[in-house]
Amino acid sequence: MLYLDNAATTPVRPEVLEAMMPYLTRWYGNPSSHHTVGEAAADALADARARVARVLGMRAGDVVFTSGGTEANNLAVKGIAIAAAQRSGARHLVTSPIEHESILESADFLARIHGFDVTQVPVDAQARIEADAVAAALRHDTALVSIGYANNEVGTVQDIAAISAVTRRRGIPLHLDAVQAAGWLPLADLGADAISLAGHKLGAPKGTGVLGVRGRIPLEPLLHGGGQERGRRSGTEDVAGAVGFAVALELADAAREEAAARVTALRDRFTAQVLASVPTARLTGHPVYRLPGTASFTFAGTSGEAVLLELERRGVVSSSGSACAAGSDEPSHVLLGMGIDPQVAQTAVRFTFPHALAEPLDAVAGAVAASVAAVQSGG
């Protein structure tokens, strides 16, 4: 079985498990405890925080460990927006219609419960956001701009340099959902005030994540209690998870440039083969400004779910889009936001590759052609 759903999750790296093990067995103390076992845990947590901060180009105190990307996004969007509303009365949020559900649902919460206005900046047919459109959406009471660095379904990468230049000129905080970008794209010097990451996209365990948020940005916590994470996220820290996250992020970032170049070449070869062998295939997302490890298509006249079943019969595991929307009968909100017809959107299939991919995917392209043909012929 060939697993090509790495945007949903990745296996835990052996180096990560090895690094975590001492803090699950010998040094398992509570990092808030003032004894030898607790202090060893606290030292490990501080070291993990510093290592993550170096990759992000932030200070160690800017790193908040979370339970994953969804919590990090919730903390960024709600925490920054609510703090701004408390301090200045700003109740306007700018985002886009193709963001992860954790961004869109947080925006909806702010509108319903806290009276925020939410502006969704439109995207083009390739899922790109124009910086000028972001600039036009900003108001005197804009509390936050929240944008995905790279889209989780179609892989389109945004022009973050241009967008951050706009927000900096206006003095408005910018949050980036970089869950899919980590390990493929640079994470430092982006001009962002907050950035979300998830460990299980990088070879760390599920349930690990980070929000990097600069100390000058007011942040209202979602979790209250003992005041851990400098009061921004209470609860006993998962020391082993933080250590594992730091190791996974360092390993992925160290190999990032080489992996991106290698996988991009293999992705482009695979994409060309699918488009040549399946007449109804259409690439979704930007053909150039896209994640190295993402190839996403629609196959008009089929069912995406039926194609996935045929692919699995042929030994290929992939997906129809975001795992967070699995089980939904509705077409992808990302594809609809790009202007794709709802019926065509329901034919979507996404292939996402591991960082270690080294061999051409010619056999997979053949399996795609055979699977689509089987669905179109009714069997």
Backbone torsions as a table, in degrees:
resi	resn	phi	psi	omega
1	MET	NA	129.5	178.9
2	LEU	-103.9	119.5	-175.6
3	TYR	-92.2	111.9	179.7
4	LEU	-123.9	48.8	177.4
5	ASP	-130.7	44.1	-174.3
6	ASN	-71.9	-17.4	174.0
7	ALA	-70.5	-21.2	176.7
8	ALA	-79.4	-47.7	174.8
9	THR	-170.1	161.7	179.4
10	THR	-126.0	157.7	175.5
11	PRO	-69.2	152.3	177.4
12	VAL	-72.1	132.2	-179.3
13	ARG	-72.4	142.9	178.3
14	PRO	-56.3	-38.2	-179.9
15	GLU	-63.7	-32.7	179.9
16	VAL	-70.2	-45.9	177.6
17	LEU	-59.3	-42.9	-179.6
18	GLU	-62.7	-41.2	-179.6
19	ALA	-68.7	-32.6	-177.6
20	MET	-76.9	-30.8	-167.6
21	MET	-54.8	-42.5	-179.8
22	PRO	-60.1	-27.9	-176.2
23	TYR	-92.5	1.7	170.6
24	LEU	-104.5	-12.9	-173.9
25	THR	-123.1	-72.9	-173.3
26	ARG	-81.3	-51.4	-174.6
27	TRP	-103.1	62.9	-172.9
28	TYR	-93.9	12.0	-172.5
29	GLY	-66.2	163.4	173.0
30	ASN	-76.3	124.1	-175.6
31	PRO	-66.3	-9.6	175.2
32	SER	-90.4	-4.5	-178.2
33	SER	-83.6	139.7	-176.8
34	HIS	-99.3	66.6	171.3
35	HIS	-148.2	178.0	-170.9
36	THR	-57.6	-46.2	-176.9
37	VAL	-67.5	-41.2	178.2
38	GLY	-67.3	-38.8	-179.1
39	GLU	-69.2	-33.2	175.1
40	ALA	-63.9	-40.9	177.1
41	ALA	-64.8	-41.5	179.7
42	ALA	-63.3	-39.4	177.9
43	ASP	-63.3	-41.8	179.7
44	ALA	-65.0	-39.6	178.9
45	LEU	-64.4	-43.3	179.3
46	ALA	-63.8	-39.9	178.7
47	ASP	-65.0	-43.2	178.8
48	ALA	-62.3	-40.7	-180.0
49	ARG	-62.3	-43.9	-179.8
50	ALA	-65.3	-37.5	-179.0
51	ARG	-68.4	-40.8	176.1
52	VAL	-64.1	-43.3	-178.7
53	ALA	-59.3	-38.4	179.8
54	ARG	-61.9	-40.8	179.4
55	VAL	-67.4	-36.3	-177.9
56	LEU	-82.5	-10.6	-175.3
57	GLY	68.6	34.3	-179.5
58	MET	-121.9	176.6	172.7
59	ARG	-84.8	154.4	-179.4
60	ALA	-57.0	-37.7	-179.6
61	GLY	-68.7	-10.6	178.4
62	ASP	-83.1	-10.8	-173.0
63	VAL	-91.9	121.8	175.7
64	VAL	-113.4	118.9	176.5
65	PHE	-79.0	134.5	-177.4
66	THR	-128.2	-177.7	179.0
67	SER	-87.2	2.5	179.0
68	GLY	150.0	-172.6	-177.7
69	GLY	-67.6	-36.8	-179.1
70	THR	-63.1	-45.6	177.8
71	GLU	-65.3	-40.7	179.8
72	ALA	-60.6	-42.9	178.1
73	ASN	-65.9	-42.4	177.7
74	ASN	-61.0	-44.8	-179.1
75	LEU	-63.9	-40.7	-179.9
76	ALA	-66.5	-53.2	-173.4
77	VAL	-68.6	-52.4	-179.1
78	LYS	-70.5	-44.5	-174.2
79	GLY	-64.7	-45.4	-179.6
80	ILE	-71.7	-42.0	-177.0
81	ALA	-66.2	-45.5	-178.6
82	ILE	-66.5	-39.9	177.4
83	ALA	-61.6	-39.7	178.7
84	ALA	-65.8	-41.2	179.1
85	ALA	-62.7	-39.3	-179.9
86	GLN	-65.9	-36.8	-173.1
87	ARG	-87.4	-37.9	-173.4
88	SER	-128.1	-5.6	-176.7
89	GLY	82.5	4.4	179.9
90	ALA	-66.5	125.4	-179.0
91	ARG	-137.8	53.3	178.0
92	HIS	-137.2	131.8	-178.3
93	LEU	-123.7	137.6	176.7
94	VAL	-114.8	128.5	175.8
95	THR	-148.1	-158.8	179.0
96	SER	-136.4	164.7	-177.6
97	PRO	-76.2	-5.1	-175.5
98	ILE	-107.0	13.6	-176.5
99	GLU	-75.6	164.4	175.7
100	HIS	-60.3	150.7	-177.3
101	GLU	-56.1	-31.2	-179.2
102	SER	-66.7	-27.0	174.2
103	ILE	-78.0	-49.9	-175.2
104	LEU	-65.8	-39.9	179.2
105	GLU	-70.7	-33.8	174.8
106	SER	-64.9	-41.1	177.3
107	ALA	-62.7	-41.7	178.3
108	ASP	-63.0	-40.1	176.7
109	PHE	-59.8	-45.5	-179.9
110	LEU	-61.9	-37.6	179.1
111	ALA	-68.8	-44.4	-175.3
112	ARG	-72.8	-42.3	-170.0
113	ILE	-98.4	-32.2	-172.8
114	HIS	-116.4	6.1	174.2
115	GLY	71.2	25.6	178.3
116	PHE	-75.8	148.9	163.4
117	ASP	-92.2	137.1	-179.9
118	VAL	-119.7	124.7	175.6
119	THR	-107.9	124.0	175.0
120	GLN	-100.3	110.7	178.5
121	VAL	-71.0	128.8	-177.4
122	PRO	-67.8	157.9	175.0
123	VAL	-114.9	160.7	177.7
124	ASP	-86.3	-173.8	-175.3
125	ALA	-66.7	-13.6	178.3
126	GLN	-108.1	12.2	175.2
127	ALA	73.2	24.2	177.1
128	ARG	-94.0	143.6	177.2
129	ILE	-104.5	129.6	177.7
130	GLU	-83.8	133.2	178.3
131	ALA	-60.6	-34.1	178.5
132	ASP	-63.7	-34.1	178.2
133	ALA	-68.9	-37.1	175.4
134	VAL	-63.4	-45.7	179.9
135	ALA	-58.9	-41.9	-179.0
136	ALA	-67.1	-25.8	-177.6
137	ALA	-82.2	-17.7	-175.2
138	LEU	-71.3	144.5	179.5
139	ARG	-129.9	173.7	178.9
140	HIS	-65.8	-22.5	-177.7
141	ASP	-109.5	21.8	177.6
142	THR	-72.8	123.5	-177.5
143	ALA	-90.0	-29.3	-171.8
144	LEU	-165.1	146.3	166.6
145	VAL	-114.4	126.2	-179.1
146	SER	-124.5	116.9	-173.9
147	ILE	-134.1	143.9	172.9
148	GLY	-78.9	127.1	178.0
149	TYR	-59.9	-45.5	177.0
150	ALA	-141.6	136.8	-174.1
151	ASN	-73.7	139.5	-174.5
152	ASN	-76.3	-17.6	-178.7
153	GLU	-100.1	-49.0	-175.3
154	VAL	-105.3	-9.8	173.4
155	GLY	83.9	1.7	-179.1
156	THR	-61.5	133.8	179.0
157	VAL	-101.3	131.3	-178.6
158	GLN	-85.1	158.7	176.3
159	ASP	-82.4	80.7	-173.8
160	ILE	-67.9	-32.7	178.6
161	ALA	-60.0	-43.6	-179.7
162	ALA	-69.9	-41.1	-179.2
163	ILE	-67.0	-43.7	-179.0
164	SER	-67.9	-30.0	175.8
165	ALA	-62.7	-37.8	178.6
166	VAL	-65.7	-47.9	-176.9
167	THR	-68.7	-35.9	179.1
168	ARG	-64.6	-41.2	179.6
169	ARG	-59.0	-33.7	-177.8
170	ARG	-95.1	-3.9	179.5
171	GLY	68.3	32.8	-178.2
172	ILE	-108.3	130.9	-179.5
173	PRO	-60.5	142.0	176.7
174	LEU	-117.5	125.1	174.2
175	HIS	-108.3	134.1	177.0
176	LEU	-114.5	127.5	168.4
177	ASP	-85.2	102.9	-176.3
178	ALA	-108.2	23.1	-176.6
179	VAL	-56.9	-45.2	-179.3
180	GLN	-83.5	-23.1	-175.7
181	ALA	-76.7	-29.8	-175.5
182	ALA	-58.4	134.8	-178.2
183	GLY	89.4	-15.6	178.6
184	TRP	-115.1	-33.0	-172.3
185	LEU	-127.1	158.1	177.3
186	PRO	-62.2	145.2	-179.4
187	LEU	-113.6	-14.1	-179.1
188	ALA	-98.5	157.5	173.6
189	ASP	58.1	42.0	180.0
190	LEU	-96.7	-9.8	-176.7
191	GLY	80.4	13.4	-179.2
192	ALA	-91.4	150.9	176.9
193	ASP	-95.1	-20.0	178.8
194	ALA	-149.8	146.8	-177.2
195	ILE	-147.0	133.5	-177.8
196	SER	-106.1	139.4	178.7
197	LEU	-137.3	155.2	176.8
198	ALA	-129.4	130.5	-175.2
199	GLY	-66.5	-35.2	-172.5
200	HIS	-75.2	-3.2	170.8
201	LYS	-87.2	-6.8	-170.4
202	LEU	-121.7	1.8	-176.2
203	GLY	98.6	12.7	171.1
204	ALA	-101.5	168.0	-178.1
205	PRO	-68.3	155.6	169.0
206	LYS	-60.7	149.3	-179.3
207	GLY	90.0	10.5	176.6
208	THR	-121.3	142.2	179.5
209	GLY	-167.8	177.1	-178.2
210	VAL	-146.3	139.9	159.7
211	LEU	-113.2	116.2	170.0
212	GLY	-89.3	118.7	-178.7
213	VAL	-137.7	124.2	-173.9
214	ARG	-63.7	140.4	-172.1
215	GLY	-59.5	-23.6	-179.2
216	ARG	-78.0	-9.6	-177.7
217	ILE	-89.0	116.0	176.6
218	PRO	-60.9	138.9	-175.3
219	LEU	-141.1	119.1	175.3
220	GLU	-84.7	123.4	-177.9
221	PRO	-69.5	152.2	172.8
222	LEU	-90.1	-31.7	-178.1
223	LEU	-111.3	125.7	-179.4
224	HIS	-112.6	149.9	-179.9
225	GLY	163.8	-112.8	-171.8
226	GLY	-82.4	-4.4	175.4
227	GLY	82.5	19.4	177.5
228	GLN	-65.7	169.3	-178.3
229	GLU	53.2	46.3	179.0
230	ARG	56.8	34.1	177.1
231	GLY	80.5	3.4	-175.2
232	ARG	-97.4	-11.7	179.6
233	ARG	-161.0	89.7	-177.0
234	SER	-71.8	156.1	-178.8
235	GLY	125.8	143.0	178.8
236	THR	-58.2	127.5	-174.1
237	GLU	-71.4	146.4	173.3
238	ASP	-84.2	89.7	-173.6
239	VAL	-64.0	-47.1	179.5
240	ALA	-60.4	-41.3	178.6
241	GLY	-63.9	-40.4	178.5
242	ALA	-64.6	-42.1	177.5
243	VAL	-62.4	-45.8	178.7
244	GLY	-61.8	-41.2	178.2
245	PHE	-60.8	-46.9	-177.8
246	ALA	-60.6	-43.2	179.8
247	VAL	-64.8	-45.2	-179.4
248	ALA	-62.3	-42.7	-179.6
249	LEU	-65.7	-43.3	178.5
250	GLU	-61.7	-45.1	-179.1
251	LEU	-63.2	-44.5	-179.1
252	ALA	-66.0	-40.5	-177.9
253	ASP	-71.2	-35.4	179.4
254	ALA	-64.3	-33.8	-178.1
255	ALA	-96.8	4.2	-168.5
256	ARG	-58.5	-51.5	-174.0
257	GLU	-64.5	-44.3	179.5
258	GLU	-65.2	-44.4	-178.9
259	ALA	-64.1	-42.0	-178.4
260	ALA	-62.2	-43.3	-179.7
261	ALA	-66.3	-44.2	-178.6
262	ARG	-65.1	-47.6	-175.8
263	VAL	-72.4	-33.2	176.9
264	THR	-58.8	-44.1	179.4
265	ALA	-62.5	-42.7	179.5
266	LEU	-69.1	-37.8	177.0
267	ARG	-62.6	-45.3	-178.2
268	ASP	-64.0	-38.1	177.1
269	ARG	-64.2	-44.4	179.1
270	PHE	-62.6	-45.8	-179.5
271	THR	-59.9	-46.1	179.8
272	ALA	-60.9	-40.0	179.9
273	GLN	-65.9	-41.7	179.7
274	VAL	-65.3	-45.5	-178.7
275	LEU	-64.8	-32.6	179.9
276	ALA	-76.4	-30.7	-173.2
277	SER	-98.5	-13.8	-179.7
278	VAL	-122.1	103.6	-174.7
279	PRO	-58.4	-31.1	-177.4
280	THR	-88.3	-1.7	-176.5
281	ALA	-71.5	137.4	173.8
282	ARG	-133.4	129.2	176.8
283	LEU	-73.2	133.5	175.4
284	THR	-105.4	146.8	-175.9
285	GLY	92.9	176.0	-177.6
286	HIS	-74.4	135.2	-177.6
287	PRO	-70.0	-22.2	-177.8
288	VAL	-113.5	-53.1	-177.7
289	TYR	-83.8	76.2	-178.5
290	ARG	-145.0	159.5	179.0
291	LEU	-61.6	140.1	178.3
292	PRO	-56.1	-33.7	-172.5
293	GLY	-96.2	16.0	-176.6
294	THR	-124.1	127.3	170.6
295	ALA	-131.6	115.3	-175.5
296	SER	-126.5	141.0	-173.8
297	PHE	-137.7	159.0	159.7
298	THR	-113.0	150.0	178.8
299	PHE	-127.5	84.2	-175.0
300	ALA	-54.0	140.0	179.3
301	GLY	88.4	5.6	178.1
302	THR	-123.3	-176.7	165.8
303	SER	-113.4	128.3	179.5
304	GLY	-58.0	-40.9	179.9
305	GLU	-64.4	-38.4	178.7
306	ALA	-66.0	-39.2	177.1
307	VAL	-63.7	-40.7	178.6
308	LEU	-60.9	-41.5	178.8
309	LEU	-64.4	-41.0	177.6
310	GLU	-64.9	-39.8	177.9
311	LEU	-63.2	-41.4	-180.0
312	GLU	-65.9	-35.5	174.6
313	ARG	-59.8	-28.1	-179.4
314	ARG	-96.8	10.1	173.3
315	GLY	88.6	19.0	-179.6
316	VAL	-121.7	123.5	177.8
317	VAL	-104.1	122.6	176.5
318	SER	-141.6	-158.5	-176.5
319	SER	-148.8	171.9	177.3
320	SER	-97.6	-2.2	-179.1
321	GLY	156.0	-143.8	-176.8
322	SER	-65.9	131.4	175.8
323	ALA	-65.0	-23.2	-179.4
324	CYS	-69.7	-17.0	178.9
325	ALA	-108.9	14.2	-177.9
326	ALA	-59.0	139.4	179.1
327	GLY	92.6	-10.7	179.3
328	SER	-80.1	138.4	176.1
329	ASP	-88.4	-5.8	-177.6
330	GLU	-80.0	145.9	174.8
331	PRO	-64.5	155.0	-177.6
332	SER	-57.3	129.9	176.6
333	HIS	-66.4	-25.7	177.1
334	VAL	-66.3	-49.2	-179.3
335	LEU	-66.4	-38.2	176.7
336	LEU	-63.5	-39.6	178.4
337	GLY	-63.8	-25.1	177.3
338	MET	-85.0	-2.3	178.4
339	GLY	89.0	13.3	179.1
340	ILE	-79.2	137.8	-179.7
341	ASP	-57.0	138.2	-178.1
342	PRO	-54.6	-39.8	-180.0
343	GLN	-66.3	-39.7	178.0
344	VAL	-69.1	-37.7	-179.6
345	ALA	-59.6	-30.3	-179.8
346	GLN	-76.5	-0.1	176.5
347	THR	-100.7	10.7	-172.3
348	ALA	-70.7	142.9	172.5
349	VAL	-137.3	135.0	-177.5
350	ARG	-120.7	130.6	174.5
351	PHE	-112.7	124.3	178.8
352	THR	-127.3	129.3	-165.6
353	PHE	-102.0	153.4	177.0
354	PRO	-75.8	157.5	177.7
355	HIS	-63.1	-25.4	-176.5
356	ALA	-88.4	3.5	-178.6
357	LEU	-54.1	128.0	-175.8
358	ALA	-131.5	-17.1	-176.0
359	GLU	-110.6	148.7	176.1
360	PRO	-59.2	153.9	-176.1
361	LEU	-106.1	37.1	-177.7
362	ASP	-59.3	-41.1	-179.5
363	ALA	-66.4	-34.7	178.0
364	VAL	-67.4	-42.2	177.1
365	ALA	-59.7	-39.4	176.1
366	GLY	-64.4	-38.7	178.1
367	ALA	-66.1	-35.3	177.4
368	VAL	-63.9	-47.6	-179.7
369	ALA	-60.6	-42.8	-179.7
370	ALA	-67.1	-38.1	-178.6
371	SER	-68.2	-44.4	178.3
372	VAL	-63.6	-42.6	179.3
373	ALA	-62.1	-39.5	-179.7
374	ALA	-64.8	-41.0	179.6
375	VAL	-67.8	-42.3	-178.6
376	GLN	-66.8	-29.8	-179.8
377	SER	-88.7	-3.8	179.8
378	GLY	82.9	19.6	176.5
379	GLY	157.0	NA	NA
